[in-house]
Amino acid sequence: MSLIEKIPDLTDASLKNLLDNARRLETAGTVKQRADAAELLPALEAAFAARRVIKLEAAAEKRGATRKVAAPKAPRKTKAKVAVEA
């Protein structure tokens, strides 16, 4: 089983760690490490982005579900109306 096949089973923290390591190795690794990182990066970045979208949608849905509807406010009385009523 290749590393790309294991991506869906990784935890969010493991995925982030692997993505960070692949990005680092792409610039500072040996020739083989750079090649391996270049092969992995598209799949890692796609998985990371997909999980981020899912988290953002869940957070937005949660905020919408807990948001209270404001009660209508009573109309304000202006000073002119207050003076006339008194």
Residue pairs with C-beta under 8 A, 6 or more apart in sequence:
3 18
3 40
4 39
4 40
4 43
7 15
7 43
7 44
7 47
8 47
10 18
10 47
12 51
15 44
15 47
15 48
15 51
16 48
18 40
18 44
19 41
19 44
19 45
19 48
22 37
22 40
22 41
22 44
23 37
23 41
25 33
25 34
25 36
25 37
26 34
26 37
26 38
26 41
27 34
29 37
77 85
